[in-house]
Amino acid sequence: MSTIYLWVKAFHIIAVVTWFAALFYLPRLFVYHQSTTDTAGRERFKVMEDKLYRIIMRPSMIAALTFGIAMLALSPSMLAAPWMWLKLLGVVALLGYHHYCARLVRAFAADASPHSERFYRVFNEAPALLLIGIVILVVVKPF
């Protein structure tokens, strides 16, 4: 492996860690926001959700994708492995989750949350399941 590939891989991992931190935290904010009844509290959550999404979550996603694509460009033979295609399917699911979170941020900002607190509690678990699957695919490389 070239040194450049290892640098790209390191930055990819850093970006994925920060992206997942936001993917774990933003839905937890939704849980708390949904259960908050006072106006000041609701306004505070709107600011927190917006900043988390715009300043941390979106840039981390872009960086993770950019470095991931760079890794594939530097080592295209990885696309021959079935585990990689399953990993990429997991990434597509994460992208859908990420963009649905953006929709929910906008809904909360408009005081139009479409779901119950219970929904957000369950919704909060999805990134953990995707993380487990993706890490197993990358480390164990089944198939």
N, C-alpha and C positions, 0 to 999 in steps of 0.2 A: 504494500500500500504506500502510496506517495504521501509525503508530508502535507501537501495541500489537501488531500482527501481527509486526512486526520483532523486538520484544522476545521474544515467544513463540517465534518461529523461532530466535532466538539461544539461548534456554534449551533448546529442543528439540535443537539441534545439540550443545550442551554435554552434555546427558544421553545422547545417542546415542554420543558419543565415550567417555564414561565406561563406558557399558554395553558397548561393544565392547572396551574395554580389559579388562574382566572376562571377557567371552566369549572373548577370546584367551588370557588368563592361566590361568583355571580349568582348562581341558582340558590345558594344559601341566603344571599341578600334578598332574593325574591321571597323566600319563605318568611323572613322577618318583616319585609315590607308589607306582605299580604296581611300579616297579623297586626300591623301597627294601625292604631285608630286616630292618633293625634296628628294634626296638620303639620306641625313642625317636624315630627318624626318622619312622616311620609315625604316631605320635601327633602330632608336629609338623605333618605334612601335614594331618591331620584338623582341627586348629585353624585352619590357614591357609585350607583350603578352606571351612570353615564361615564364618569371618569374611569372606572375600572374597565369598561368596555372599550372606550376610545383610546386611552393612554397605555393600557397594558395588554388587554386581550387581543384587539385587532392587530397591533404591531407584532405581537408574539406569534400570532397565526401566520402573518405574512412572512416573518423571518423563518419560522419552522418550514413553511412550504418552499421558500426560496432555497434554503440550505438543503432540504430534502431533494428538491429537483436538481440542485447542483451535484449532490452525491450520486444521483442516478446518471447524470451526464458524465461524471468522472468515472463511473463504473457501471456502464449500461448492461453488463452481463447479469447484474442482480435481477433484471426484469425476466430472466429465464426461470427464476425460482418461483414455484407456486406460492410459497409463504409470502413473497413480496406482494403478489397480487391480492392476497387476503389482507395484508397490512394496508395496502392502498385502499381497499374497500372500507376498512376501519377508518382511515383518514377521511374518506368521503362522508362517512357517517358523522365524524367529528365536525366536518365543515357544515353539514346540515344542522347539527346541534348548535354550533356556533352562531349560525345565521338566524336560527329560531330564537336564540337568546337575544340577538339584536332586536328582533321583532317584539319580544317581551319587554325589553328596556323601553322601547317606544310606547308600548301599551301602558306601562306603569307611569311613564312621563305624562301621558294623557289622562291619567287616573281611570284607565279602562282595562285593568287586569282581567284577562279572560278566564282565569283558573282559580281553583281553591288553594288554600294553604297545603292541603294534603297532596294535590297534584304536584306542587313545587317540591315537596319533600321527596316524592318518588322521582321526579324529573332530575333532582339533584344527584341521583345515584348513577345515571347513565354514563357520565364520563369515566367513572371509576371502572365500570364493566368494560368499556372500550379500552381503557389503559391496560387492564389485566390482559385482555386478548392480544393487543398489539405488542406488549412487552414479551409475552410468551412466544408469539410468532417470530419476533426479531431475535430473541435469545436462543430458543430451542430449535427454531427453523424446522418444524415438522414437515414431512413430505420429502 
